[in-house]
Amino acid sequence: MKDEKKTPRVILDSNALFVPLQFKIDIFKELDTMLDRNFEPIIISPVKNEITKFAETGSPKMRKNASYAVKLAEKCTLIEVDEEQGSADDAIVKAAHDLHAAVFTNDAKLRKRLRNINVPVIYVRQKSRLEIDGRL
């Protein structure tokens, strides 16, 4: 049996997908550098549905940005989750726990919820780089 570390999984919140436009950060390259190994980017269905809705019905600027976010989401593994669980944040918390995954979000309330259950959280620091709170 190999004593190989499992590929870490990172669940991306919808706001993480807007980081490249907002802060000019290549999130996949930065995650790769920060984690220093291959990782599996994950997007859960409520998040995909949220950005898809923005891409279709938001203001012209929001539609443009959300369309870009949808393209980024295509680089991620899509995991269908039960949408009856309440908010997208609730679904992210549950998925992070079930999948033993870190979460990339800039949402302060969600970050606090995740840290309270010992889920590693990745976020943008000083508008210029990614930081991780917790261990992967």
C-alpha positions, 0 to 999 in steps of 0.5 A: 500500500502506498503512503501517498497523500491524497490529492487535496480537494478545494471547493470554490465558492461563487465569490472565489470565481470572481477573484481573477476579475476583481483582483487580477489573480490567477486562482488556479496558478496561485492555488497550485503554488500555495498547495505545492501539489496537484489539487482537485478544484470542486464546484458544487451544484448550488454555486454553479446554478448561482453563477449561471443565474447571474450570467443570465439575469444580472446587470450587463457588467454582472452578466459579463463577469458571471460568464467568465466565472462560469468558464472558470467553473468548467475547470472544476469537478462538478459535484451535485448536491441536494439543493434542499439543504438551504443556502449555498453556504449551508451546502458548502459547509456540508460538502466540505465536511463530507469531502474533507475538502478545503474551501476557497471563499472571501465570505467572512461569515462562511469562513468563520462557520468553516473554521469553527468545524476545522475546515481549512479556508483559502481566501484573498489577503491584501487584495494580492495573494491567497492565504490559507487558514488551517491545514490541508 
